[in-house]
Amino acid sequence: MPTIEEYKSLAKDSNFANIDVWGENADRYFDNVDEMTRWIDQPSLVHFLKQIDDEKDRKIFRDKDTKFFK
């Protein structure tokens, strides 16, 4: 993950007139793997899962992503 200074440098090279860059701890704690998986599914996996027609194959793909959290 880029540092705040790296983000500032990237933003400085843009055409925006006003730019604010800051760090923020956005840690989130989950009660279980399923809760975390549902949170990840929406922004991260849903676009890929839509491309898989077969429900069984979709589950296999999703489960491969979540095995790292168990």
Order of alpha helices (4+ residues) and beta strands (2+ residues): alpha-alpha-alpha-alpha
